Structures are given as C-alpha cells and as structure tokens.
Amino acid sequence: MNNALYAEEEKKVRETVTNFLLSSVNIPSLNHDDDLFESGIVNSLFAVQLMTFLEKIFVIEIGTDDLDMENFKSVNATTAFVMRKKGWQSAGAAP
C-alpha cells in the first residue's frame, strides 16, 4: 500500500475511533495520545464496547491475544492496532 493511501486509511480509522469515543464518553475533546485508561476516560466495561464497535465497523476479529491494554490505550494506539489487523502497512513499513 502506498504511503498516501495508507495515510488516508489511517486518518479515516483515527476519525472513526475519535468520533465513537467522543459520542460515547462525556468529554469535550480528546488528544490522540491521551491515555484513555489512566485518565479515567475509559474503563474495562467500555473497552469491551470499543472492541465490539471496532470488530463491527472495521470487520476485524479481536482475539484473546489482542487483549492488551497497549492496543487500546489511546486513539493512536487503537488506530495502529486496527491498521495492523486489516493488514494495512505503509510503503516504508516492513511486512
């Protein structure tokens, strides 16, 4: 996948994740690197809702091996996780 296409897909994923979080949690704004768990924005119950949303919207399967807080701790981490699960890599990334 070329870098422009990768960047476009990454932007769409990031916007989708951000919009879901902002519409689900009563916060006025969200930085893409905010630690969702440490800040109290997300709890473990909501994390399950987030994973269900990601599976449905991006047609991916989140297995027990994926249940690592690092994959979901921020918008950027969640975006990178979805991109990996979809098999999307930038042209500069190793396969």
C-alpha positions as CSV (number, residue, x, y, z in Angstrom):
1,M,0.0,0.0,0.0
2,N,1.5,3.4,-0.9
3,N,2.0,6.0,1.7
4,A,-0.7,8.3,0.6
5,L,-3.3,5.6,0.6
6,Y,-2.1,4.3,3.9
7,A,-2.3,7.8,5.4
8,E,-5.8,8.3,4.1
9,E,-7.0,5.0,5.6
10,E,-5.2,5.8,8.9
11,K,-6.9,9.1,9.0
12,K,-10.4,7.5,8.5
13,V,-9.7,5.0,11.2
14,R,-8.5,7.7,13.6
15,E,-11.5,9.9,12.9
16,T,-13.9,6.9,13.4
17,V,-12.4,5.9,16.7
18,T,-12.3,9.5,17.9
19,N,-15.9,10.1,17.0
20,F,-17.0,6.9,18.7
21,L,-15.2,7.9,21.9
22,L,-16.5,11.5,21.9
23,S,-20.0,10.4,21.3
24,S,-19.9,7.7,23.9
25,V,-18.0,9.4,26.7
26,N,-18.9,12.8,28.1
27,I,-15.7,14.8,27.3
28,P,-15.3,17.9,25.3
29,S,-12.2,17.0,23.4
30,L,-9.6,14.2,23.1
31,N,-5.9,14.2,22.1
32,H,-4.9,11.3,20.0
33,D,-2.2,10.3,22.5
34,D,-4.3,10.7,25.7
35,D,-4.1,7.5,27.8
36,L,-7.8,6.6,27.9
37,F,-7.5,4.3,30.9
38,E,-5.1,6.3,33.0
39,S,-7.2,9.4,32.5
40,G,-10.3,7.6,33.5
41,I,-12.0,8.3,30.1
42,V,-12.4,4.5,29.5
43,N,-13.0,1.7,32.0
44,S,-12.8,-2.0,31.3
45,L,-16.5,-2.3,30.5
46,F,-16.3,0.5,28.0
47,A,-13.2,-1.2,26.5
48,V,-15.4,-4.1,25.6
49,Q,-17.9,-1.8,23.9
50,L,-15.0,-0.2,22.0
51,M,-13.7,-3.6,20.8
52,T,-17.2,-4.7,19.7
53,F,-17.5,-1.4,17.8
54,L,-14.1,-1.9,16.1
55,E,-15.0,-5.5,15.1
56,K,-18.3,-4.4,13.6
57,I,-17.1,-1.2,11.8
58,F,-13.8,-2.5,10.5
59,V,-14.8,-6.1,10.1
60,I,-11.9,-7.5,12.1
61,E,-11.8,-10.2,14.8
62,I,-10.2,-9.3,18.1
63,G,-8.9,-12.4,19.7
64,T,-7.7,-13.1,23.2
65,D,-4.1,-12.5,22.0
66,D,-5.1,-8.9,21.1
67,L,-6.5,-8.1,24.6
68,D,-3.5,-6.0,25.6
69,M,-4.2,-2.5,27.1
70,E,-1.3,-1.2,24.9
71,N,-3.5,-1.8,21.8
72,F,-6.3,0.4,23.1
73,K,-4.7,2.9,25.5
74,S,-5.1,5.9,23.1
75,V,-6.7,6.9,19.9
76,N,-3.3,6.5,18.1
77,A,-2.7,3.1,19.7
78,T,-6.2,1.9,18.7
79,T,-5.7,3.3,15.2
80,A,-2.4,1.5,14.8
81,F,-4.0,-1.8,16.1
82,V,-6.8,-1.6,13.5
83,M,-4.4,-0.8,10.7
84,R,-2.3,-3.9,11.7
85,K,-5.4,-6.1,12.0
86,K,-6.6,-5.0,8.5
87,G,-3.1,-5.8,7.1
88,W,-2.6,-2.2,6.1
89,Q,1.0,-1.1,6.1
90,S,2.7,2.0,4.8
91,A,5.1,1.5,1.9
92,G,8.0,2.2,4.2
93,A,7.0,-0.4,6.7
94,A,8.4,-3.9,6.7
95,P,5.8,-6.7,6.0
